[in-house]
Each structure stands twice: as structure tokens, then as C-alpha cells.
């Protein structure tokens, strides 16, 4: 007796990375899925799921904006702003024909709502053959009054909270061990913090390595972290293990305004996935 194979309900996904910081992206404009914390965590799991540092969903937004971005860390929790994620979802939106094509800087410009408010993005370059591009993302204004000395470094919020500390021999530094210890200093950071370690390179750029909360590990790059490190160091050329960035800003004396993060984006693959029936 023949049996019909019952294929589980599935939804399409797309995999991108921004300098090695990788994400699952889903388009929820037409059909809203209410993903649970457990489902997101499973989809981001590198053995049981697709595997990623985080998951983003793209949604319809109010008039005046091209879309809304919702970001989840790999632990499944809704999270604050992600700079690399914001650049990846800008390319995703460009490929979905959102934004204004052929106007302004580069190939496409767009305005969207992120977890920390409005953002502007420019897709400067995109090579369809290789799936590699360059995106500039506008970041939030940072008040100098909100940057404070803490421990042996600085604490500030660039869309997500970051502690930044200078160290020596960063290539061999225990980023995970030291980062986890600082991230869990609830006496100083009640909601936790991302932890960035920085060191000047011989070529004049700034080397950054980041321990990310929610991922609870080192990531190859962190966009809000790169931005935070550039602001406190004054160095706008930043090198990470996943790639190189440029951060531009205007320092007014009271704040850092017109902050922009420019870096690489790559398309990895796409497919369909069943929603895990857990949680």
C-alpha cells in the first residue's frame, strides 16, 4: 500500500553574512509568523538548525519607511540593534526590490525601522555573480554625556550596549573568557553588555575583537561594536577577523552625529526550513 509522504510546513529563508557575522533572514511582509524563543534558537543552532549568530525578519512598516527589521540573537531572544544585521537586511531588501533604486549614493537607498529606531542605508555596490557587496548604514547619534569610564575602559550605547577596553597582544588574548566575565558583571551592567577589546595595528587601523551577549561567544565582527570602538578611539579604520570597516562621524563636542558604518555583505545560500515544533 503506497503512502503519501507528508512534508512538514516550511518557510523560505536566506542566509547572509556581514564580515563573517552571519544571519538567517526571512520575509514576513505577506504572512506573519510568530516565532518563539525556542524556535529561533533552534533555527540558529549550528548542529540542529541552519546555523547563525542571529535571525532577522523583514516586516511591513508605516508610511515613509521601506520596511521594519526585527532582530533576534542566537539564543532566541528579541534583541537590540545589530549593525551588521542592518547592513545585511539592506541588501536583502534591495534584492526584494524595496527602497529607491538608482537614486542617491550607489545602487539603492532605503529608510527602515530597526530595534532602536529609524535608519538610512545605502547599498553602494553589489556583484550579483559573486553575491558580495558593500553597504553604508546610518547609526544612532551618541551623546558624549552617555559615554562613561568603567573598569579599565569605556561604556556606551551605539544601538546596543558596549564595553570597550584596550589590551595588548589582542591576537592571542582570551576574548571569550575575559569577555564572558565582564559581560556578566551585573553590578555594572544589569542587562548585560557586549564586550570589545581593541589594539592599534602597525598599519594605523584599529583591531577589534568582540564577545557578544545573546550569542555568548566571540563573533567574527560586530557592527555596533565596531562603531563603539571607532568613537572612543577616534580611529575610523577598523579591522576585525571577518573583514574591514570604515566608520565616519561628526564630533560636535557634545555628541557624535551622522555616524555611518560601511562594510562588506555576502549572500551565502537560501532554502526552506520547517518550523521547529518546540517551545
Steps between C-alpha positions, in 0.01 A plus 500: 500500500650831390526771758510871417799674646385776734738792460507729807392862464800701394594861436774648282818640653808681373848490651727807498810610686656836576876443540442149634219606736229275354122518500184319392260741325127451441243711315186535712328780305222282362466235769580562865657214693524530877835337565559386856829540684558125476430495126744781427768340716451169318518661155824677599655185649803389298428129542121473522400798284620723219773653712550874560596770749147635474172508310327797340147535368390769254153651553278768354562843654305825539486743208832671438702185569583212270481226763541410865790285625459270800814340635545191718826383654592134457363433849158573351430826680391822332806722510618856458649643181752300295721701265610209284144369499374839390742500206403143404129570509559808283638275224213256558253787455685616187469151350127507587476827297435714808651846540580759233711347223738710294467808720750656738823326590562162346238257372219545750406699807238420761357604834389238749402453863749306711477390864645836608306722259534629141805425283613599152702258286676524165586189300818636344611193305355161413651228281219261408744243364689458828230614744732753663435867565571811705244680718506824696264512797403807699534442874349683796638827640706442815515767771841556658322518836393137452857374456643416840824362634452156647749246635802543268301621202187675379130419491262638237191410299516508120166325452619219728703539822878458472792495739829582322847431641853533362721194538837372380558204266134488401564219253573264790274663759236289681202683351245236599614455860558867577201611296262262675621614843438868418173431318364339817597784735138568594614751763621722215282381211161383633382403151837365391727654239697417191874512565756633250878481525710731284863542395675732253650325196830594330311618190310758707168316512325381815473125568173404674382170646154470658323271746127535427225457754216282371750305291711449816814458294741695283361597160717576199372857490244719675366811330385692807826391667714626212311829523551527878872427468545759225329768708703449819831456313450765234622251238259454210685209333409178680624146439317192630558131447220499244587811301573872494271793575497876479308709753436867427351755738486867593625581852324815621647513850172389654421200280601282210259565214454372145659171604530256209631143489629372166601138445459182295190284459485155338211277395566137601202282401123460524253219562187399684481392860235338716411695810624301799204372704651594833445767758 
